[in-house]
Amino acid sequence: MSLDLVERALEISSRAYAPYSKFQVGASVRTRDGQVFDGVNVENAAYPLGVCAEKSALATAITAGYGPGDFDAIGITAPPCGGCRQWLYELRLDAVSYRRDSGEVVTATPAELLPDSFEL
């Protein structure tokens, strides 16, 4: 379980830009070589143009040169949405830890979160 990543994500979630939903989400992704990249959700008045915290963290890591198979785990302050579940699956993370509404932290694989995922 990546409780340390969930705790880190919780710390950075206050940086989220969520003026519409007021739902601040943080995510911290760890690479196999131990680097950690953080992300937060960023909303937009044109609602579909917002960015989820998981995508924000993963995009930062990809910008730094990491790619599919380079990621060990991610911690998120909320359950990932369907689109993010596809990102997590496609980038081949080993573990996804997130906080449920009850406060319980659970860990699953991307395949468990997105059965019958889409592959090209």
C-alpha positions in Angstrom: 0.0 0.0 0.0 1.3 3.5 -0.9 -0.1 5.3 2.2 2.9 7.6 2.1 1.9 8.7 -1.4 -1.7 9.3 -0.4 -0.5 11.4 2.6 1.7 13.4 0.3 -1.2 13.9 -2.2 -3.4 15.1 0.7 -0.7 17.7 1.6 -0.6 19.1 -1.9 -4.3 19.0 -2.6 -4.7 22.4 -1.1 -2.9 23.8 -4.2 -5.7 22.6 -6.5 -7.6 25.1 -8.6 -11.2 24.1 -8.0 -13.3 27.3 -7.9 -16.4 25.6 -9.3 -16.6 22.2 -7.6 -14.6 23.1 -4.5 -13.4 19.5 -4.7 -9.6 19.7 -4.3 -7.7 16.6 -5.4 -4.0 15.8 -5.1 -2.0 13.0 -6.6 1.6 11.8 -6.2 3.2 9.3 -8.5 6.4 7.5 -7.8 8.7 6.1 -10.5 10.6 2.9 -10.2 13.9 4.9 -9.6 12.3 6.7 -6.6 11.4 10.1 -8.1 8.0 11.5 -7.0 5.9 13.9 -9.1 2.9 15.7 -7.7 -0.2 17.0 -9.4 -3.5 18.7 -8.5 -6.8 19.1 -10.3 -7.2 22.3 -12.3 -10.7 23.3 -13.3 -11.9 25.5 -16.1 -15.2 27.3 -16.7 -15.5 25.3 -19.9 -15.9 22.2 -17.6 -14.6 19.4 -19.9 -11.3 21.3 -20.2 -10.3 20.7 -16.6 -7.4 18.4 -15.7 -7.5 15.7 -13.1 -4.7 15.5 -10.4 -3.6 12.1 -11.7 -3.2 13.3 -15.2 -1.4 16.4 -13.9 1.2 14.3 -12.0 1.7 11.8 -14.8 2.1 14.5 -17.4 4.8 16.2 -15.3 6.6 12.8 -15.0 6.3 12.2 -18.7 7.7 15.7 -19.4 10.7 14.7 -17.2 11.3 11.7 -19.5 9.4 8.8 -17.9 7.0 6.6 -19.8 4.9 3.4 -19.7 6.3 0.9 -17.3 8.4 3.4 -15.4 5.9 4.0 -12.7 5.7 2.1 -9.4 2.7 3.6 -7.6 0.4 6.5 -7.3 -1.5 8.0 -4.3 -4.6 10.0 -4.8 -6.9 11.8 -2.4 -10.1 10.4 -4.2 -11.0 7.5 -6.4 -9.8 8.0 -10.0 -12.4 8.8 -12.7 -12.8 6.4 -15.6 -10.6 8.5 -17.9 -7.8 8.5 -15.4 -8.2 4.7 -14.9 -7.4 4.3 -18.6 -4.3 6.5 -18.1 -3.1 4.4 -15.1 -3.7 1.2 -17.0 -2.0 2.4 -20.2 1.1 3.8 -18.3 1.3 0.4 -16.6 1.4 1.4 -12.9 1.8 -1.4 -10.4 -0.4 0.1 -7.7 -3.1 2.7 -7.2 -3.8 3.8 -3.7 -6.7 6.2 -3.0 -8.9 7.5 -0.2 -12.5 6.5 -0.3 -15.3 8.8 0.9 -15.2 6.9 4.2 -11.6 7.9 4.7 -10.4 4.3 4.1 -7.3 4.0 1.9 -7.4 1.1 -0.5 -4.9 -0.2 -3.1 -5.7 -1.8 -6.4 -4.1 -2.5 -9.7 -5.2 -0.5 -12.7 -6.6 -3.7 -14.2 -8.8 -4.2 -11.1 -10.0 -0.6 -11.4 -10.7 -0.9 -15.1 -11.6 -4.4 -16.2 -11.9 -4.8 -20.0 -9.7 -1.7 -20.5 -9.1 -0.3 -24.0 -5.9 -1.3 -25.9 -4.8 -0.4 -29.4 
